[in-house]
């Protein structure tokens, strides 16, 4: 599955869910608060900016934000909310594309680094972040912890969420360190369902830290969420902050 084919016009139209899910105030609020704090008054760059879910409220807080995004339909959806002057976007791969200028903060949210399906691409993403940052700059990644402990022996799939009208499940390939997320939505009164699938390469926190060191970063902090909850062995996700050395 090619990422540009996955994030097509239909996916871009369905992506925004104002006020609910990823767009709920209790989800976005702590994310934007923490990123604004980490930007320290400087400029921010979002890898895989999408439709501007995080970038737009962060810019509204006074942080100048630029984005990099592979999917032109996602950028088109963003453009219904903000023009190029308000939120500049470079169309390209977050592992290689270059945005103009230097930044104090580069960030990746909601598991997006796992959309890069090889270890080499993920390492390149770290190096690309380092290229964009000023000395002492930070690279922030929000990422889930692989749920392999939940897999029954001999099984490859787990249901990670279910609610009326929706089932989310992941299928794992532990040899290649890949998973595919399956999002199944049932329309009211219909016997048919709509399926959206996205492939990922999952990353253990220790492997992520090694990728950071290869790019010149050190781990500055790791919490279970944007509000600063302590990260433990039972945390389902983490927000990790990496930092470049300060000049001199």
C-alpha positions in Angstrom: 0.0 0.0 0.0 1.5 3.3 -1.1 1.1 6.2 1.3 0.1 8.6 -1.5 -2.7 6.2 -2.5 -3.8 5.7 1.1 -4.1 9.4 1.8 -6.2 10.1 -1.2 -9.1 12.5 -1.8 -11.6 10.3 0.0 -9.4 9.9 3.0 -8.7 13.7 3.2 -12.4 14.5 3.1 -13.1 12.1 6.0 -10.1 13.0 8.1 -11.4 16.0 9.9 -13.8 15.3 12.8 -14.2 18.7 14.4 -14.7 18.5 18.2 -14.5 14.7 18.4 -11.8 12.0 18.2 -8.4 13.4 17.5 -10.0 16.9 17.2 -11.6 16.8 20.6 -10.5 19.7 22.9 -9.2 17.3 25.6 -6.9 15.7 23.0 -5.7 18.9 21.1 -5.5 21.2 24.1 -2.6 19.4 26.0 -0.8 18.7 22.6 -0.8 22.4 21.6 0.1 23.6 25.1 3.1 21.3 25.3 4.3 22.1 21.7 4.0 25.9 22.3 6.1 25.5 25.4 8.8 23.5 23.7 9.0 26.0 20.7 10.2 28.6 23.2 9.1 31.5 21.1 10.8 30.2 17.9 9.5 28.6 14.7 8.0 25.1 14.4 8.0 22.6 11.6 5.5 19.8 11.5 6.4 16.6 9.6 3.2 15.1 8.0 1.2 18.2 8.7 -2.0 16.6 7.2 -5.0 18.9 7.3 -3.5 21.1 10.0 -5.1 19.4 13.0 -2.3 20.5 15.3 -0.5 23.1 13.2 -3.5 25.5 12.9 -4.2 25.8 16.7 -0.5 26.0 17.4 -0.2 28.9 14.9 -3.2 30.5 16.5 -1.1 30.5 19.7 1.5 32.7 18.0 4.0 30.0 17.0 5.0 30.4 13.3 4.4 26.9 11.8 5.5 25.4 8.5 4.5 21.9 7.3 5.8 19.1 5.2 3.2 16.8 3.7 3.3 14.0 1.1 -0.4 13.9 0.3 -1.6 16.7 -2.0 -5.3 15.9 -1.1 -4.5 16.5 2.6 -2.8 19.8 1.7 -5.9 20.7 -0.4 -8.1 20.1 2.7 -5.8 22.2 4.8 -6.1 25.0 2.2 -9.8 25.2 2.9 -8.8 26.5 6.3 -5.6 28.4 5.9 -3.7 29.9 2.9 0.0 29.6 2.2 0.8 32.8 4.0 -0.8 31.6 7.2 0.7 28.1 7.1 3.3 27.3 4.4 3.6 23.7 3.3 6.3 21.9 1.4 4.9 18.9 -0.5 7.2 16.0 -0.1 8.4 13.0 2.0 9.2 13.9 5.6 12.3 11.8 5.5 13.9 13.8 2.7 12.0 17.0 1.9 13.6 20.4 3.0 11.6 23.3 4.2 13.2 26.8 4.1 14.7 28.3 7.2 15.8 27.1 10.7 13.5 26.0 13.5 13.6 25.6 17.3 11.0 22.7 17.1 10.3 19.9 14.7 7.4 17.6 15.7 5.6 14.4 14.6 2.3 13.5 16.1 -0.1 10.5 16.3 2.2 7.7 15.3 3.1 9.3 12.0 6.8 8.3 12.0 5.5 4.7 11.7 4.1 5.5 8.3 7.7 5.2 7.1 7.9 1.5 6.5 11.7 0.8 6.8 14.2 1.4 9.5 16.4 3.3 7.1 13.6 5.8 6.3 12.8 6.3 10.0 16.5 7.0 10.7 16.5 9.4 7.7 13.5 11.2 9.3 15.5 11.9 12.4 18.4 13.2 10.3 16.0 15.4 8.4 14.7 16.8 11.6 18.3 17.6 12.7 19.0 19.4 9.4 16.1 21.8 10.1 16.9 22.6 13.7 19.0 25.3 15.3 21.5 24.2 17.9 19.6 23.1 21.0 16.5 22.5 19.0 14.0 19.8 19.8 12.4 17.0 17.9 9.2 15.7 19.4 7.5 12.4 18.5 4.2 11.0 19.7 4.1 7.2 19.2 2.3 4.1 20.4 4.0 1.2 22.1 3.6 -2.1 20.2 0.9 -4.2 21.9 2.6 -7.5 21.3 1.9 -8.6 24.9 -1.8 -8.6 24.0 -1.4 -11.0 21.1 -2.7 -14.5 22.0 -0.2 -17.3 21.1 -0.5 -18.2 17.5 -2.6 -15.1 16.6 -1.7 -12.1 14.5 -4.5 -9.7 15.3 -5.8 -7.7 18.2 -8.9 -5.5 18.5 -7.7 -2.2 20.1 -10.9 -0.3 20.0 -14.6 -1.0 19.6 -17.7 1.1 19.9 -21.1 1.2 18.2 -20.5 1.6 14.5 -16.7 1.2 14.7 -14.1 -1.5 15.2 -10.3 -0.9 15.1 -7.9 -3.8 14.9 -4.2 -4.3 14.1 -2.6 -7.3 12.4 1.1 -7.9 13.2 4.0 -9.2 11.1 6.6 -9.6 13.9 9.3 -10.8 11.5 9.3 -7.5 9.5 8.2 -5.4 12.5 5.1 -4.3 10.5 1.5 -3.9 11.4 -1.6 -2.9 9.4 -4.3 -0.9 11.2 -7.8 -1.8 10.0 -10.6 0.7 10.7 -14.0 -0.7 10.1 -17.0 1.6 10.1 -20.7 0.5 9.9 -23.2 2.9 8.5 -26.5 3.3 10.4 -29.1 0.9 9.1 -26.8 -0.7 6.6 -25.5 -4.2 6.5 -22.3 -3.0 4.7 -19.1 -1.6 6.3 -16.5 0.8 5.1 -12.8 -0.3 5.6 -9.8 1.9 5.8 -6.3 0.3 6.2 -2.9 1.9 6.9 0.5 0.1 7.1 3.1 0.9 9.7 6.5 -0.1 10.9 6.3 -0.2 14.7 9.2 1.0 16.8 10.2 0.1 20.3 11.2 3.1 22.5 14.8 1.9 22.8 15.1 1.6 19.0 13.7 5.1 18.7 16.3 6.4 21.1 19.1 4.8 19.0 17.7 6.4 15.9 18.0 9.7 17.7 21.6 9.1 18.7 22.5 8.3 15.2 21.2 11.7 14.1 23.0 13.6 17.0 20.1 13.8 19.4 19.9 12.9 23.1 16.6 12.0 24.8 15.5 15.0 26.9 12.2 13.6 28.3 9.6 10.8 27.8 6.1 10.9 29.1 3.0 8.8 28.6 1.1 11.7 27.2 1.2 15.4 26.4 0.1 16.3 30.0 3.3 14.8 31.4 2.0 11.6 32.9 4.9 9.3 34.0 5.8 6.7 31.3 5.7 3.1 32.6 5.9 -0.4 31.2 2.1 -0.3 30.9 1.8 3.0 29.0 0.2 2.5 25.6 2.0 5.4 24.0 4.6 8.0 24.7 5.6 11.6 23.9 9.4 11.7 23.5 11.5 14.9 23.3 14.9 14.7 21.7 17.4 17.6 21.7 20.4 18.6 19.7 23.5 19.9 21.6 23.6 23.6 22.3 26.3 25.4 20.3 29.5 26.1 22.2 
